[in-house]
Amino acid sequence: MRLMRARVAVVLLLVAAAFIAASPWLGCAVVPMFVARRVIADVAGTCTFGGAIGFPAGYGVPGFTGPYWGSLLVGLVYVIAALWVAGRKRAM
């Protein structure tokens, strides 16, 4: 029972770390989709690789500019680690 609680706690901590790590990318992608009603592919491309793909000149949400592919990648690594810990059969 104690190992199960520890595993759940580790999975929750890894998911929280994934959210915190990917929050710059999420902030860049979510704000324009709901505020400016942009196409998801345009927003995801701009937030991942930077530039103004499909956006007018001078576009930018204050605090959310630039390529955030690194934060997205680190967040995905944390999610994969959480899935790995959750799927292990043996004790930690």
C-alpha distances in whole Angstrom, upper triangle without the diagonal:
4,5,5,6,9,10,11,12,14,15,17,18,20,21,23,24,26,27,29,30,32,33,37,37,35,38,41,40,39,42,45,43,43,46,49,47,48,47,43,44,47,44,42,44,46,43,41,45,47,50,52,51,53,53,56,57,56,53,50,47,47,44,43,46,46,44,40,39,37,35,34,33,31,29,29,28,25,24,24,22,19,20,19,16,15,16,15,14,13,11,13
4,5,5,6,9,10,11,12,14,15,17,18,20,21,22,24,26,27,28,30,32,35,36,34,37,39,39,38,41,44,43,43,45,48,47,47,46,43,44,46,44,41,44,45,41,40,44,45,49,51,50,52,52,55,56,54,51,48,46,46,42,42,44,44,42,38,37,35,33,33,32,29,28,28,26,23,23,23,20,18,19,19,15,15,17,15,15,13,10,11
4,5,5,6,9,10,10,12,14,15,16,18,20,21,22,24,26,26,28,30,33,34,33,35,38,37,37,40,42,41,42,44,47,46,46,45,41,42,44,42,39,41,43,39,38,41,43,47,49,48,50,50,53,54,53,50,47,44,44,41,40,42,42,40,36,35,33,31,30,29,27,25,25,23,21,20,20,17,15,16,15,12,12,14,12,11,10,7,8
4,5,5,6,9,10,11,12,14,15,17,18,20,21,23,24,26,27,28,32,32,31,33,36,35,35,37,40,39,39,42,44,43,43,42,38,40,42,40,37,39,41,38,36,40,42,45,47,46,48,48,51,53,51,48,45,43,43,40,39,41,41,39,35,34,32,30,29,28,26,24,24,22,20,19,19,17,14,15,14,11,10,12,11,11,11,9,10
4,5,5,6,9,10,11,12,14,15,16,18,20,21,22,24,26,27,30,31,29,32,35,34,33,36,39,38,38,40,43,42,42,41,38,39,41,39,36,39,40,37,36,39,41,45,46,45,47,47,50,51,50,46,43,41,41,38,37,40,40,38,34,33,31,29,28,28,25,23,24,22,19,19,20,17,14,16,16,12,11,14,14,14,14,11,11
4,5,5,6,9,10,10,12,14,15,16,18,20,21,22,24,26,29,30,28,31,34,33,33,35,38,37,38,40,43,42,42,41,37,39,41,38,35,38,39,35,34,37,39,43,45,44,46,46,49,50,48,45,42,40,40,37,36,38,38,36,32,31,29,27,27,26,23,21,22,20,17,17,18,15,13,15,14,11,11,14,13,14,13,10,9
4,5,5,6,9,10,11,12,14,15,16,18,20,21,22,24,28,28,27,29,32,31,31,34,36,35,36,39,41,40,40,39,35,36,38,36,33,35,37,33,32,35,37,41,42,42,44,44,47,48,47,44,41,38,39,36,34,37,36,34,30,29,27,25,24,23,21,19,19,18,15,14,15,12,10,11,11,7,7,10,9,11,11,8,8
4,5,5,6,9,10,11,12,14,15,17,18,20,21,22,26,26,25,27,30,29,28,31,34,33,33,36,38,37,37,36,33,34,36,34,31,34,35,32,31,34,36,40,41,40,42,42,45,47,45,42,39,36,37,34,33,35,35,33,29,28,27,24,23,23,21,19,19,18,15,14,15,13,10,11,12,9,8,11,12,13,14,12,11
4,5,5,6,9,10,11,12,14,15,16,18,20,21,24,25,24,26,29,29,28,30,33,33,33,35,38,37,37,37,33,34,36,34,31,34,35,31,30,34,35,39,40,40,42,42,45,46,44,41,38,35,35,32,31,34,34,32,28,28,26,23,23,23,20,18,19,18,14,14,16,13,10,13,14,10,10,14,14,16,16,14,12
4,5,5,6,9,10,10,12,14,15,16,18,20,23,24,23,25,28,28,27,30,33,32,33,35,37,37,36,36,32,33,35,32,29,32,33,29,28,31,33,37,39,38,40,40,43,44,43,40,36,34,34,31,30,32,32,30,26,25,23,21,20,20,17,15,16,15,11,12,13,10,8,11,11,8,9,12,12,15,14,12,10
4,5,5,6,9,10,10,12,14,15,16,18,22,22,21,23,26,25,25,28,30,29,30,33,35,34,34,33,29,30,32,29,27,29,30,27,26,29,31,35,36,36,38,38,41,42,41,38,35,32,33,30,28,31,30,28,24,23,22,19,19,18,16,14,14,13,10,9,10,8,5,8,9,7,6,10,11,14,15,14,12
4,5,5,6,9,10,11,12,14,15,16,20,20,19,21,24,24,23,25,28,28,28,30,33,32,32,32,28,29,31,28,26,29,30,26,26,29,31,34,35,35,37,37,40,41,39,36,33,30,31,28,27,29,29,27,24,23,22,19,18,19,16,14,15,14,11,10,13,11,8,11,13,10,10,14,15,18,18,17,15
4,5,5,6,9,10,10,12,14,15,19,19,18,20,23,23,23,25,28,28,28,31,33,33,32,32,29,30,31,28,26,29,29,25,25,28,29,33,35,35,36,36,39,40,38,35,32,29,29,26,25,28,28,26,22,22,20,17,17,17,14,12,14,13,9,10,13,11,8,12,13,11,12,15,16,19,19,17,15
4,5,5,6,9,10,10,12,14,17,18,17,19,22,22,22,24,27,27,27,30,32,31,31,30,26,27,29,26,23,26,27,23,22,25,27,31,32,32,34,34,37,38,37,34,31,28,29,25,24,26,26,24,20,19,17,15,14,14,11,9,11,10,6,7,9,7,5,9,11,9,10,14,15,18,18,17,15
4,5,5,6,9,10,11,12,16,16,14,17,20,19,19,22,24,24,24,27,29,28,28,27,24,25,26,24,21,24,25,21,21,24,26,29,31,30,32,32,35,36,35,31,28,26,27,24,22,25,24,23,19,18,17,14,13,14,12,9,10,10,7,6,9,9,6,9,12,11,11,14,16,19,20,19,17
4,5,5,6,9,10,10,14,15,14,16,18,19,18,20,23,23,23,26,28,28,28,27,24,26,27,24,22,24,25,21,21,24,25,29,30,30,32,31,34,35,33,30,27,25,25,22,21,23,23,22,18,19,17,14,14,15,12,10,12,12,9,9,13,12,10,13,15,14,14,18,19,22,23,22,19
4,5,5,6,8,10,13,14,14,15,18,19,19,21,24,24,25,26,28,28,28,28,24,25,26,23,21,23,23,20,19,22,24,27,29,29,31,31,34,34,32,30,26,24,24,21,20,22,22,20,16,16,14,11,12,12,9,7,10,10,7,9,12,11,10,13,15,14,15,18,19,23,23,22,19
4,6,5,6,8,11,11,11,14,16,16,16,19,21,21,22,24,26,26,25,25,21,22,23,20,18,20,21,17,16,20,21,25,26,26,28,28,31,32,30,28,25,23,23,20,18,20,20,18,14,14,12,9,9,10,7,4,7,8,5,6,9,10,9,12,14,14,15,17,19,23,24,23,20
4,5,5,6,9,10,9,11,14,14,13,16,19,18,19,21,23,23,23,23,19,21,22,19,17,19,20,16,16,19,20,24,25,25,27,26,29,30,29,25,22,20,20,18,16,19,19,17,14,14,13,10,9,12,10,7,9,11,9,9,13,13,12,14,17,17,17,20,22,25,26,26,23
4,6,5,8,10,10,11,13,15,15,16,19,20,21,22,24,25,24,24,21,23,23,20,18,20,20,16,16,19,20,23,25,26,27,27,29,30,28,25,22,19,19,16,15,17,18,17,13,14,13,9,10,12,10,8,11,12,10,11,15,15,14,17,19,19,19,22,24,27,28,27,24
4,6,7,9,10,11,13,14,15,17,20,20,21,23,24,25,24,24,21,21,22,19,16,18,18,14,14,17,18,21,23,24,26,26,28,29,27,24,21,19,19,16,14,16,16,14,10,11,9,6,7,9,6,5,9,10,8,10,13,13,14,16,18,18,20,22,24,27,28,27,24
4,6,5,6,9,10,11,12,14,16,17,18,20,21,21,20,20,17,18,18,15,13,15,15,11,11,14,15,19,20,21,23,22,25,26,24,22,19,17,17,15,12,14,14,12,8,9,9,5,5,8,7,5,8,10,10,10,13,14,15,17,19,20,20,23,25,28,29,29,26
4,5,5,6,8,10,10,12,14,15,16,17,19,20,19,20,17,18,18,15,13,16,15,11,12,16,16,19,20,21,22,21,24,25,23,20,17,14,15,12,10,13,14,13,10,11,11,8,8,11,11,9,12,14,13,13,17,18,17,19,22,22,23,25,27,31,32,31,28
4,5,5,6,9,10,11,13,15,16,17,18,19,18,19,16,17,17,13,12,14,13,9,10,13,13,16,17,18,20,19,21,22,20,17,14,12,12,9,7,9,10,10,7,10,10,7,8,12,11,10,13,15,15,16,19,20,20,22,24,25,26,28,30,34,35,34,31
4,5,5,6,8,10,12,13,15,16,17,17,16,16,13,14,13,10,9,11,10,6,7,10,11,14,15,16,17,17,20,21,19,16,13,12,13,11,8,10,10,8,5,7,9,7,6,10,11,10,12,14,15,15,18,19,20,21,23,25,25,27,29,33,34,34,31
4,5,5,6,8,10,11,12,14,15,15,15,15,12,14,14,10,9,12,12,9,10,14,14,17,17,17,18,18,21,22,21,17,14,13,14,12,9,12,13,12,9,11,12,9,8,12,13,10,12,15,15,15,18,19,19,20,23,24,24,26,29,32,34,33,31
4,6,5,6,9,10,11,12,13,14,14,15,13,15,15,11,11,14,12,9,12,15,14,16,16,17,18,17,19,20,18,15,12,9,11,9,7,10,12,12,10,13,14,11,11,15,15,13,16,19,18,18,21,23,22,24,27,27,27,30,32,36,37,36,34
4,6,6,7,9,11,11,12,13,12,13,11,13,12,8,8,11,9,6,9,11,10,12,13,13,15,13,16,17,15,12,9,7,10,9,5,7,9,9,8,11,13,11,11,15,16,14,16,19,20,20,22,24,24,25,28,29,29,31,34,37,39,38,36
4,6,6,7,9,11,11,11,10,10,8,10,9,6,6,9,8,6,9,12,11,13,13,13,14,13,16,18,17,13,11,10,13,12,9,10,11,11,10,12,14,12,11,15,16,14,16,19,19,19,21,24,23,24,27,28,28,30,33,36,38,38,36
4,6,5,6,8,10,10,10,11,9,12,12,8,9,13,12,10,13,16,15,17,16,16,16,15,18,20,19,15,13,11,13,13,10,13,15,15,13,15,17,15,13,17,18,16,17,21,20,19,22,24,23,24,28,29,28,30,33,36,38,38,36
4,6,6,6,8,9,10,12,11,14,13,9,11,14,12,11,14,17,15,16,15,16,16,14,16,18,16,13,10,8,11,11,9,12,14,15,14,17,19,17,16,20,21,19,20,24,23,22,26,28,27,28,31,32,31,33,36,40,41,41,39
4,6,5,5,6,6,9,9,12,10,7,10,12,10,10,13,15,14,14,12,13,12,10,13,15,14,10,9,8,11,12,10,11,14,15,15,17,20,18,17,21,22,20,22,25,25,24,27,29,29,30,33,34,34,35,38,42,44,43,41
4,6,6,5,5,7,7,10,9,7,9,12,12,11,14,17,16,16,15,14,13,12,15,17,17,13,13,11,15,16,13,15,16,17,16,18,21,19,17,21,22,20,21,25,25,23,26,29,28,28,31,33,32,34,37,40,42,42,40
4,6,5,8,10,10,14,13,11,13,16,15,14,18,20,19,20,18,17,16,15,17,20,19,15,14,12,15,16,14,17,19,20,19,21,23,21,20,23,25,22,23,27,26,25,28,30,29,30,33,34,33,35,38,41,43,43,41
4,6,8,12,12,15,14,12,15,17,15,15,19,20,19,19,17,17,16,14,15,17,16,13,12,10,13,15,14,15,18,20,20,22,24,22,21,25,26,24,26,29,29,28,31,33,32,33,36,37,36,38,41,44,46,46,44
4,6,9,11,14,12,10,14,15,14,14,18,19,17,17,14,14,12,10,12,14,14,11,11,10,14,16,14,15,18,19,19,22,25,23,22,25,27,25,26,30,30,29,32,34,33,34,37,38,38,39,43,46,48,48,46
4,7,9,12,11,10,13,15,14,15,18,20,18,18,16,15,13,12,14,17,17,14,14,13,17,19,16,17,19,20,20,22,25,23,22,25,27,25,26,29,29,28,30,33,32,32,36,37,36,38,41,44,46,47,45
4,6,9,7,7,10,12,11,12,15,16,16,15,12,11,9,9,11,15,15,12,13,13,17,18,15,16,17,18,18,19,23,22,20,23,25,24,24,28,28,27,29,32,31,32,35,36,36,37,40,43,46,46,44
4,6,5,6,9,10,11,12,14,16,16,15,13,11,9,10,13,17,18,15,15,16,19,20,17,17,18,18,18,19,22,21,19,22,25,23,23,26,27,25,27,31,30,30,33,35,34,35,38,42,44,45,43
4,6,5,6,8,10,10,12,14,15,15,14,12,11,12,16,19,19,16,16,16,19,20,16,16,17,16,16,16,19,18,16,18,21,19,19,23,23,22,24,27,26,26,29,31,30,31,35,38,40,41,39
4,6,5,6,9,10,10,12,13,14,12,10,9,12,15,18,19,16,16,17,21,21,17,17,16,15,15,14,18,18,15,18,21,19,19,22,24,22,23,27,27,26,29,31,31,32,35,38,40,41,39
4,6,5,6,9,10,11,11,11,9,6,6,8,12,14,15,13,13,14,18,19,15,14,14,13,14,15,18,18,16,19,22,21,20,24,25,24,26,29,29,29,32,34,34,35,38,41,43,44,42
4,5,5,6,8,10,10,11,9,8,8,9,12,14,15,11,11,12,15,15,12,11,12,11,12,13,16,16,14,17,19,18,18,22,23,22,24,27,27,27,30,32,32,33,36,39,41,42,39
4,6,5,6,8,9,11,11,10,11,12,16,17,18,14,14,14,17,16,13,12,12,10,10,10,13,13,11,13,16,15,15,18,20,19,21,23,24,24,26,29,29,30,32,36,38,38,36
4,6,5,6,7,9,9,7,9,11,14,16,17,14,14,15,18,17,14,12,11,9,10,10,13,14,12,14,17,17,17,20,22,21,22,25,26,26,28,31,31,32,34,38,40,40,38
4,6,5,5,6,6,6,8,9,12,13,13,11,10,12,14,14,11,9,8,7,9,10,13,14,13,15,18,18,18,21,23,23,24,27,28,28,30,32,33,34,36,40,42,42,40
4,6,6,8,9,9,12,11,15,15,15,12,10,11,13,12,8,7,7,6,6,8,11,10,10,13,15,14,15,18,19,20,21,24,24,25,28,29,30,31,34,37,39,39,36
4,6,9,11,11,13,14,17,18,18,15,14,14,16,15,11,10,8,5,5,5,8,9,8,10,13,13,13,16,18,18,19,22,23,23,25,27,28,29,32,35,37,37,35
4,7,9,9,13,13,16,16,17,15,14,15,17,16,13,10,8,5,7,6,10,12,11,12,15,16,16,18,21,21,22,24,26,27,28,30,31,32,34,38,39,40,37
4,7,8,11,11,13,13,13,11,10,12,14,13,10,7,5,4,7,9,12,13,13,15,17,18,19,21,23,23,25,27,28,29,31,33,34,35,37,41,42,42,40
4,6,9,9,11,10,10,10,10,13,15,15,12,9,7,8,11,13,15,17,17,19,21,22,22,25,27,27,28,31,32,33,35,37,37,39,41,44,46,46,43
4,6,5,7,7,8,7,9,12,14,15,13,10,10,11,14,15,18,19,19,21,23,24,24,27,29,29,30,33,34,34,36,38,39,40,43,46,48,48,46
4,6,9,10,12,10,12,14,17,18,15,13,12,12,14,15,19,19,18,20,23,23,23,26,28,28,29,32,33,33,35,37,38,39,41,45,47,47,45
4,7,9,12,10,12,15,18,19,16,15,15,15,17,18,22,22,21,23,26,25,26,29,30,30,31,34,35,35,37,39,39,40,43,47,49,49,47
4,7,8,6,9,12,15,17,14,12,13,15,17,18,22,22,21,24,26,26,26,30,31,30,32,35,35,36,38,40,40,41,44,48,50,50,48
4,6,6,9,12,15,18,16,14,15,17,20,21,25,25,24,27,29,29,30,33,34,34,36,38,39,39,42,44,44,45,48,51,53,53,51
4,6,9,12,15,17,16,13,14,16,19,22,24,25,25,27,30,30,31,33,35,35,37,39,40,41,43,45,45,46,49,53,54,54,52
4,6,10,11,14,13,11,13,16,18,21,23,24,24,27,29,28,30,33,34,34,36,38,39,40,42,44,44,46,48,52,53,53,50
4,7,10,12,11,9,11,14,16,19,22,21,21,24,26,26,27,30,31,31,33,35,36,37,39,41,41,43,45,49,50,50,48
4,6,8,7,6,9,12,14,17,19,18,19,22,23,23,25,27,28,28,31,33,33,34,37,38,38,40,43,46,48,47,45
4,6,5,7,10,13,14,17,19,17,18,22,22,22,24,26,26,27,30,31,31,33,35,36,37,39,41,45,46,45,43
4,6,7,11,14,14,18,19,18,19,22,23,22,25,27,27,28,31,32,32,34,36,37,37,40,42,45,47,46,43
4,6,9,12,12,16,16,15,17,20,20,19,22,24,24,25,28,29,29,31,33,34,34,37,39,43,43,42,40
4,7,9,9,13,14,12,14,17,18,17,19,22,22,23,25,27,27,29,31,32,33,35,37,41,42,41,38
4,7,8,12,14,13,14,17,18,18,20,23,23,24,26,28,29,30,32,34,34,36,38,42,43,43,40
4,6,9,11,11,13,15,16,17,19,21,22,23,25,27,28,29,31,33,34,35,37,41,42,42,39
4,6,8,9,10,12,14,15,16,18,19,20,22,24,25,26,28,30,31,32,34,38,39,39,36
4,5,6,6,9,10,11,13,15,16,17,19,20,22,23,25,26,27,29,31,35,36,35,33
4,6,5,6,9,10,11,12,14,15,16,18,20,21,22,24,26,27,29,32,34,34,31
4,5,5,6,9,10,11,13,14,15,17,19,20,21,23,24,26,27,31,32,32,29
4,5,5,6,9,10,11,12,14,15,17,19,20,21,23,24,26,30,31,30,27
4,6,5,6,9,10,11,12,14,15,17,18,20,21,23,25,28,30,30,27
4,5,5,6,9,10,11,12,14,15,16,19,20,21,23,26,28,28,25
4,5,5,6,9,10,11,12,14,15,17,18,20,21,25,26,25,23
4,5,5,6,9,10,11,13,14,15,17,18,20,24,25,25,22
4,5,5,6,9,10,11,12,14,15,16,18,22,24,24,22
4,5,5,6,9,10,10,12,14,15,17,20,21,21,19
4,5,5,6,9,10,11,12,14,16,19,20,20,17
4,5,5,6,9,10,10,12,14,18,19,20,18
4,5,5,6,9,10,10,12,16,18,18,16
4,5,5,6,9,10,11,14,15,15,13
4,5,5,6,9,10,14,15,15,13
4,6,5,6,9,12,14,15,14
4,5,5,6,10,11,12,11
4,5,5,9,10,10,8
4,6,8,10,11,10
4,6,9,11,11
4,6,8,8
4,7,9
4,6
4
